[in-house]
Amino acid sequence: MTYSTDPRDTAEASSKLVFIDIDGTLVDDYGTVPPSAIAACRQARANGHRLYLCTGRSKPEIYDVIWEIGFDGLIGAGGGYVECGGETLYHKQVSEADVRHMVDFFERHGIHFYLESNAGLYASRNLQDRLIALIHGDVANDPGAREQFERAPHPFLGALTYGETDLYKSDVNKVCFLESDLPFDLIKAEFEGKFEVLQCTVPIFGKDSGELAVPGVHKAVAIADVLVHLNRSVADTIAIGDGLNDMEMLQYCAVGIAMGDARDELKAVADHVTGTIQEDGLYRSFLKYGLIAE
């Protein structure tokens, strides 16, 4: 992936570094970026600000339609992978023993999941059918759902690798799991001390869904490392997100913005609560903080 280059370094004294979550902030449940958000991001960069994707997604989930908006770098895998201006700063991965533990536990309890690595996204058995039902509805019995699925399948469905017989991968960034009959608290207890266990980072996956990440890895740690790399101050930072995995970055950055439908816990630590995606929340927040003008 290449990054655009421009002569903005001379304006750094007045520029901001903006860290933007993807799911629920930039992109809706159907993988669509509203035109207002695209316009806001492009205008902000034209005004000299630097924009970074800051997401729980791993690199294979950053589709071209997102990159083409224009960004200066990526904090992916919830902070475990960092690219800045085309340079990879670091990549933290799960140990092979812990991958085996995760895979065995989820398969034993019938929990749908997928492993994230920079080489690909590896789906558990029957995950594809479950995702289609969650995203598009009952395609077998609902003609409207079937037509929508056939006409415009969600890009995430095509990003996954299905039918992999060996899920004991050696290059795993983290794992995402869907809601199941097993309460989240029991899953958290199983992996306590081995992983950061985050609840409901992708709302469509269910309240008791979540992800397991490398301990000590979160978005704020990665943002701090980007600031050191760029020799910039935290006073110049703005973060916007909607999920619990955005908590640390909203608390760390000088300005933390929560989307209108963010979890209450996140709204409680935010400096500002903007609108939802459907209400052009990202665009409205960029206006409020002077990144763009009407």
C-alpha positions in Angstrom: 0.0 0.0 0.0 1.3 3.4 -0.9 0.6 6.7 0.9 0.1 10.0 -0.7 2.8 12.6 -0.2 2.4 16.3 0.0 4.3 19.4 1.2 2.5 19.8 4.5 5.4 19.4 6.8 5.9 23.2 6.9 2.5 23.7 8.4 2.9 21.2 11.3 2.8 23.8 13.9 -0.9 24.3 13.3 -1.8 20.9 12.1 -3.6 18.1 14.1 -3.1 14.4 14.1 -6.5 12.7 13.9 -7.0 9.1 14.8 -10.1 7.6 13.3 -11.8 4.3 14.2 -13.4 2.4 11.2 -16.4 0.3 12.2 -19.2 2.3 13.6 -17.3 5.6 13.1 -16.1 5.8 9.4 -17.9 2.8 8.0 -21.4 1.5 8.7 -22.6 -2.1 9.2 -22.8 -2.6 5.4 -19.3 -1.4 4.7 -20.3 2.0 3.4 -18.5 5.2 4.1 -21.0 8.2 3.9 -20.1 10.9 1.4 -19.9 13.4 4.2 -17.1 11.5 5.9 -15.2 11.1 2.7 -15.4 14.8 2.0 -14.5 15.7 5.6 -11.4 13.5 5.6 -10.2 14.8 2.2 -10.8 18.4 3.2 -9.0 18.0 6.5 -5.9 16.6 4.8 -6.0 19.3 2.2 -6.0 21.7 5.2 -2.7 20.2 6.4 -4.0 17.8 9.1 -2.7 14.2 9.3 -5.3 11.4 9.4 -4.6 7.9 10.7 -6.9 4.9 10.6 -7.0 3.5 14.2 -8.9 0.3 14.1 -9.3 -3.2 15.5 -9.2 -4.4 11.9 -6.1 -6.1 10.6 -4.5 -5.0 7.3 -6.4 -7.4 5.0 -9.7 -5.7 6.2 -8.6 -2.3 5.1 -10.2 -2.3 1.7 -9.2 -0.1 -1.3 -12.4 1.9 -0.9 -11.2 3.0 2.5 -7.5 3.6 1.5 -8.7 5.7 -1.5 -10.2 8.3 0.8 -6.6 9.3 1.8 -4.8 8.5 5.0 -1.3 9.0 6.4 -1.0 5.7 8.1 -2.6 2.8 9.9 -2.8 1.6 13.5 -4.3 -1.8 13.0 -5.1 -5.0 15.1 -6.2 -2.7 18.0 -2.7 -1.3 18.2 -0.6 -4.4 17.4 0.4 -3.2 14.0 1.6 0.3 13.0 2.4 1.8 9.6 3.3 5.5 9.4 3.9 7.1 6.0 4.5 3.8 4.4 6.9 2.6 7.0 6.1 -0.3 9.3 7.0 0.7 12.8 6.1 -2.7 14.4 4.0 -5.8 14.4 3.1 -7.7 17.6 1.7 -11.2 17.3 0.1 -13.9 19.5 2.3 -16.8 20.5 1.6 -20.2 18.8 0.7 -21.8 22.2 -1.9 -19.1 22.8 -3.3 -19.5 19.3 -3.8 -23.2 20.0 -5.5 -22.4 23.3 -7.9 -19.9 21.6 -8.8 -22.2 18.7 -9.3 -25.3 20.9 -11.5 -23.3 23.4 -13.7 -21.7 20.7 -14.2 -25.0 18.8 -15.0 -26.9 21.9 -17.7 -24.4 22.8 -19.1 -24.0 19.3 -18.2 -20.3 19.1 -17.8 -18.7 15.7 -14.6 -16.8 15.3 -11.9 -15.7 12.8 -8.2 -15.3 13.2 -6.6 -12.1 12.0 -3.2 -12.0 10.5 -1.6 -9.7 7.9 -1.5 -12.6 5.5 -5.3 -13.2 5.7 -8.4 -13.7 7.8 -9.1 -17.3 8.7 -12.7 -18.3 9.4 -13.9 -21.0 11.7 -16.3 -23.7 10.5 -19.7 -22.4 9.4 -18.8 -18.8 10.1 -19.7 -17.8 6.5 -23.3 -18.8 6.9 -23.6 -17.0 10.3 -22.1 -13.8 8.9 -24.4 -13.8 5.9 -27.4 -14.1 8.2 -26.2 -11.3 10.5 -25.3 -8.9 7.7 -27.9 -9.7 5.0 -30.7 -11.6 6.8 -32.4 -14.8 5.9 -31.2 -15.2 2.4 -32.8 -18.6 2.0 -36.3 -17.5 2.8 -36.4 -13.7 2.4 -36.3 -12.7 -1.3 -35.4 -9.1 -0.4 -32.4 -10.3 1.7 -31.4 -12.7 -1.0 -31.5 -10.0 -3.7 -29.5 -7.6 -1.6 -26.9 -10.3 -0.8 -26.5 -11.3 -4.5 -26.4 -7.7 -5.7 -24.0 -6.2 -3.2 -22.5 -8.7 -0.7 -20.6 -7.1 2.1 -16.9 -6.8 1.3 -15.9 -8.4 4.6 -17.4 -11.7 3.4 -15.0 -11.9 0.5 -12.0 -11.0 2.7 -12.2 -14.1 4.8 -10.6 -17.4 4.0 -13.0 -20.3 4.5 -12.4 -24.1 4.8 -8.9 -23.8 6.3 -8.2 -27.2 8.0 -5.3 -25.9 10.1 -6.1 -22.9 12.2 -3.0 -23.2 14.3 -1.4 -20.2 12.6 1.9 -18.7 13.5 1.3 -15.1 12.5 -1.9 -14.1 14.4 -2.5 -10.5 15.4 -5.7 -11.2 17.3 -9.0 -13.1 17.2 -12.6 -11.9 16.9 -15.5 -14.0 18.1 -19.2 -13.8 17.7 -21.9 -13.9 20.4 -22.8 -17.4 21.5 -24.6 -19.3 24.3 -21.4 -18.9 26.4 -21.6 -15.7 28.4 -18.8 -13.1 27.8 -17.7 -13.2 31.4 -16.8 -16.9 31.1 -14.8 -16.2 28.0 -13.0 -13.4 29.7 -12.2 -15.5 32.7 -10.8 -18.3 30.5 -8.2 -15.9 29.0 -7.6 -13.6 31.9 -3.9 -12.7 32.2 -3.1 -14.0 28.7 -5.1 -11.6 26.5 -6.8 -8.3 26.5 -10.4 -9.4 26.3 -12.6 -6.7 24.8 -16.4 -6.9 24.6 -18.6 -6.0 21.6 -16.0 -4.2 19.4 -18.2 -5.0 16.3 -21.8 -4.4 17.3 -23.4 -6.5 14.7 -21.6 -9.6 16.2 -23.7 -9.3 19.3 -23.3 -7.8 22.8 -21.4 -10.9 24.1 -19.0 -10.9 21.1 -15.5 -9.6 21.4 -11.9 -9.9 20.6 -8.7 -11.2 22.2 -5.6 -9.1 21.7 -2.0 -9.3 22.8 -1.7 -8.1 26.4 -0.6 -4.5 26.8 -1.6 -3.7 23.2 -4.2 -1.0 22.7 -4.7 2.0 20.5 -3.3 4.6 22.9 0.0 2.8 23.2 0.3 2.8 19.4 -0.7 6.5 19.1 2.0 7.3 21.6 4.6 5.5 19.5 3.4 7.3 16.4 3.9 10.6 18.2 7.5 9.7 19.2 8.2 8.6 15.6 6.9 11.9 14.3 8.3 14.0 17.1 4.8 15.5 17.8 3.0 16.3 21.0 -0.2 14.7 22.4 -1.6 18.2 22.6 -2.0 18.0 18.8 -4.1 14.9 18.8 -7.8 14.2 18.2 -9.4 10.7 18.3 -12.9 9.6 17.3 -14.5 6.3 17.9 -17.6 4.3 19.1 -16.5 1.1 20.8 -14.9 0.0 24.0 -11.6 -0.6 22.2 -11.5 3.1 21.6 -11.6 3.9 25.3 -7.9 4.4 25.9 -7.3 6.5 22.8 -10.2 8.9 23.7 -8.7 9.3 27.1 -5.2 9.7 25.9 -5.7 12.1 23.0 -6.1 15.9 23.7 -9.6 15.7 22.3 -11.7 12.5 22.4 -14.9 12.3 20.4 -17.6 9.6 20.7 -20.1 8.8 18.0 -23.7 9.3 18.9 -24.5 5.6 19.2 -21.3 4.8 21.1 -21.4 2.7 24.3 -22.3 4.7 27.3 -19.0 3.9 28.9 -17.2 5.6 26.0 -19.4 8.7 26.0 -18.6 9.1 29.7 -14.9 9.7 29.0 -15.4 11.7 25.7 -14.8 15.4 25.5 -17.6 15.6 22.9 -20.4 13.3 21.6 -21.2 13.8 18.0 -23.9 12.3 15.8 -24.2 8.8 14.4 -22.8 7.7 11.0 -26.3 8.3 9.6 -26.3 11.8 11.1 -22.9 12.6 9.6 -21.2 12.5 12.9 -17.6 12.4 11.7 -18.2 15.4 9.4 -20.0 17.4 12.2 -17.1 16.7 14.6 -14.5 17.9 12.1 -16.5 21.1 11.7 -16.7 21.6 15.5 -13.0 21.3 16.0 -11.9 23.4 13.0 -10.4 20.7 10.9 -12.7 21.7 8.0 -15.0 24.6 7.2 -18.4 24.6 5.6 
